[in-house]
Amino acid sequence: MKRYLAGIFPSKDSLPGSLKNGGIYYLELHKNLSPFSGIDLKTEEGKNRIKEALCSFVNILFDLKDEKLRREQVRLRMREKGLSDEDIQYCLG
């Protein structure tokens, strides 16, 4: 996961992964104190809601990476067809 995220977040640390892990630790450590954002982590329903949210978060990160790779492939194909970098940037926004 760390290597995969490096393509999206090029810094040496994996900030999104760190935030995710920190959030999980926080929720685990405080689950007996009170519900978090209306989610009671002492119940199966609450645990499942957190799991679903984490899966959505990871899917978003993978989608970002896939989009970045797709745009780079399109950029290379456009360059092969002779488009200037300026025209490629205009087309890809």
Secondary structure, DSSP 8 states (H G I E B T S, - for coil): -HHHHHTTS-SSS-HHHHHHHHHHHHHHHHTTT--BTTB-TTSHHHHHHHHHHHHHHHHHHHHHHHHHHHHHHHHHHHHHTT--HHHHHHHH-
